[in-house]
Amino acid sequence: MRYTLKQLSYFVATGESNSITLASERIHISSPSISSAISHLEAEFGVQLFFRNHAQGLALTPAGERLLVAARQLLREAEGLQDLANEITHDVSGPLRVGTFRTLAPLILPDLWMEFRDLFPRITTRIYENDESELAARLRRAELDVAITYAQAGDDLVFETLALLPTYALVPASHRLASAGSVDLKALADDPFVLLDLPVSRDYFMELFGRVSVKPDIVARSEQPETVRSYVAAGLGYSLMTARPRSLVAPNGKPLAYLRLENDFRPMELGLLTSKNIQKTRAVIAFQDFCRERIATDPMPGMSPVNG
């Protein structure tokens, strides 16, 4: 058989995107080159890899789905050969795909990423933002090598706790309790509530309300933490968050206050999530060691001190 790893990588990118155009944008290769690679693979293997629908884009055929799994594995093994060469030469290089929970990305990732890049300039790092459940799904599909996120369980996943993040009540600076420093969640029971509406976060916050027998009056929801902060700063209601940025000003320019919860609630566990089924490269191991040194409960990169 005559095919290249590059052609397989183009096929994998297309299979994960269900679109040659999106794959082109993702891997920075021209669409004609990707189309040509896929056509070559189909001719070489004697199978149709995609159903082509002009209205809905591409969809993998059953044969294409099986080949996608095999191609990913082959590409991983090829990376392993490069990793072995790096080990022999005492060099750490190669690709690294890091996923991060979207509420954390703008806070802890910029400085973390720049420092890691300076230490390991030959590692090509790509960052992807998702919610917690999608990060786990992408790890299982071998689309990510490691994720910085909150704790998740799974027989095929490994979570390593690096920090414990308490939950804060987020209120506008003009709120009657803004200067209190801390608050019992029951004291906010009659206030309207703005929910950070992400799968794992949503369940965690609703669990806290259940523990104090409070039913929140949800007046607004958003998947975007910055939108939630702006709603709160404008006076729409209060919210709950575990990420407390250094800036106390919302994107709409209005001030906020973060109040420690006096209730005995379990903190959120922040750490590294990996798949048991993916062999770790030296680049992944280097990133994990780096995060163990840089991420701690207090201080947390990009966030205000827990006891500040």
N, C-alpha and C positions, 0 to 999 in steps of 0.2 A: 504493500500500500504506500502511496506517495501523498503525504499530507504533512503539514508543519504544525508546530505548537502555536505559532502565531495565528494560523487559520482556526485552530480549535479555540483559541482565546477570543477571536472575533465571534465565533458561533456561541460561546458561553455568554458573552456580553449581550448578544441579540436575544438569546433564549431567556435571559433574566429580565430583559427590558420589554420583550414582545414587540420590538420596534427597531428597525435598522437605523432610523433617524436618532432615536434616543441612545442606542448603542454607540453611534458615531460621536455624539456629544459627550458620552461618558468616557470613552477610551481615546478620543481625539484622533480618530481615523476616519477617512472619507467614506461616505455611504457606498460609492461604487466599489471600493476595495473590500468592504464587508460583504456586499452582495456577491462579489466574485468569489470570495473565500467560501461562502455558504454553498454556492453553486458547485464549486470544486469538490467540497466534501460530499454533497449529495451524489455527484457523479462517481466519486471514488468509492463510496460505501454502497451505492445502488439503492438508496432509500430517500424518501421525501422527509425532510426535517421539519418543515413548517407548512401549515395551512396559510395561504395568502388571501386576505380579504381586504380590499381597498378601503372599505368603510371602517373596519375594526382593527386593522393592522395585522400582525402575525400571531399565530398560535402554534405551539409545538405539536407535532404529530406524536402518537404513542412511541414511534421509533425515535423521534427527536428527544422526547423526555428521557428515554433510556440512555441515549447517547450523551445528553447533557450531564447526567450523573457521572458517567464514565469519563467524560472530558474533564470535568472538574477534578476528579481523582487523579487523572494523568497529569494535569497541570500542577497539582499539589506535589506530586512525586517529582516533577521536574524542578520545582522550587526547592525540594529537598536535596537534589543534587547540587544546586547552587549553594545551598546552606552548608553542605558538606565541604565544598570548595572553600567557602568563607571560613569554616572552622579550621581547615588545614592551614590557611594563610593568616589566621587570627584576625580576620576582618568580619565586620557585621554589616551586611548590606541586604538589599532585596526589598520586595514590596511588603507593606504592612497596612491592613485595612482595619481601622478602629471605628467602632460605633459608639455613639454617646447619646444618653437621654437628652432630649431637646431642651429641657429646662436648665440643664447643667452646662450645655455647650458654650453659651456666650460668657459664662462666668469663669469656669476653670480651664477650658480648653485652650484659649489663645496663648497664655503664658506657658502652660504645660507643653503645648505643641512646639512652640518656638525653642524652648530650652532643650527638649528632646532632639529636635532637628540639629541644634548646634552640637550636641554630644555625638549624634550618629548621622552625619551628613550623607552617608551612602545608603541609608534606609529611606525608601520612597513611601511616605505616609499619606494615606487618604482617609479623610474623616467623613463619616456619614451620621446624620442626625435622624433619630426615630423615637417613637414611644417605647416603653419597656417591652411590651409584648412583641412588637415588630423586630426589636433588636434580637430577642431570643429566636424568632423565626429565621432571621437572616443568618444567625450563627449556625442553626441547624441545616440551612441550605448551603453552608460553606461560602457565603457571600461576605462574611466578616471573619476576622481572626480573633478579635477580642472586643469586648464592649465595656465601657464605663457606665454603670447604671445602678439601680437599686436592686436589692436581693430578689432573686427568683429561684424557684425550685424546679427541678426536672431531672429525671434519671440520666439523661444524656447531657446535662449541663453541670458545670462546676462554677460555684460562686465563692469568691474570696473577699471577705469584708476588710475594708481599709479604713472606714470612718463611720461614725454614728452621728446622724444629723437630727437635731430636735426639730419639732414643728413649731412654727410661729403663727400667731394671728396677725394678719396684715390689715391695717386700718388707715384711713386718711389722717393726715397730720392734724386736722381739725376735729377729729373724733373725741368724744368725751373722755375716753380712756387712753388717749394717745401718749400721755406723759407718764402713765402708770408703770411702764417697764415690763410688767407681767400681768396676766389676766387668767381667770378661770374661764374655761370655754362656756360654762353655763351663763356667765355674765353677758355673753353676746347672743344668747338664744333668741331674743326678740328682734335682733338686727337682720336686715336682708343679707343674704350670702351669695358670693360670686365663686363659682366652682371651677377649679382647674380640671377640665374634663378630659383626662387621659386615663387609659384603662387601669393600670396598677395604682396610680396616684388617687384616682377617684375612689377606688375601693378602700384604700387606706384612710382617706379623710372621712368617708362615711362610717368606717369602723370607729373612729374617734368619737363622732357624734353619738353613735349607738352606745358607747361605753358610759356616757354621761346622760343618756336618755333624752337627748335633744334632737328634734327634727328640724333641720335647717330650712329656712325660707329661701330657696334658691331662685334668685331673680335674674341671673345671667350665668352663662357657661362659655368657656373658651378653651381650646386646645393650646393656645399661645399664652405663656406666662406673662409676656409683656402686655398683652391685651388685658389680662386679669389685673395686673398692677395699675394700668391706666383707669380701668373701671373703678377700682377701689379708690385711687387718688382723687377721682372726680366726685366721690361721695355716693356711688351707687350701692355700696355695701362693704362688707369685710370679706376676707378670704383666709385660707390656710396655705402655708407653703413651708417647705423644708429648706429651700435655697434662699439665703439672705444675702443679697449683693452688697458690695461696699457702698454703692450709691443709694441714697434714700429718696431719690427723685424718680418718678415714673416717666415713661416715654412721652407723656403729654405735658411734662414740665411741672407737674404738681407734686408736693412732698408727701411722703408716706411715713408710717411708724410701724416697726416690727415689735410685737409683744411676745415675750416668752410665755408659754402655756404653763400654768401652775399645776395642771393635772398630771398624774403619774402615767403618762403615755409612753409606750415603747418608741424609741427613735427609729428613723429609717436607716437601714444599713446600705451604705454606698461602697461599691467595690468593683472588682473585675469579674466579668462573666465570660466563660469560654465553653467550647464544646468538647466533650470527651472523645468525640469521633474524629477530631482533626489534630493531626500531629503538629506540634508547635515548632516553628522555625526559630532560628536564633534571633531574628528581628522581633518576634513576639515575646520571647523570653526577656530580651533586653528592655522592651517596653514595660512588661510586667514588673521587672526589678526597679525600673525608673519610677513607676507609679507608687510602688511600695515605699519608696524614699520620699516622694513629694506629696502624696495625698494622706492627710491625717485629719482626725476629728477637729483639732484646733491647733494651728490655723489651717484653714482650707484655702487652696489657691482661688483667688478671685472673689472670696466671700468675706463678710465681716466676721471678726472673732466671735465664737459662741458665747464667751463670757464678757464680750465688749458691750 
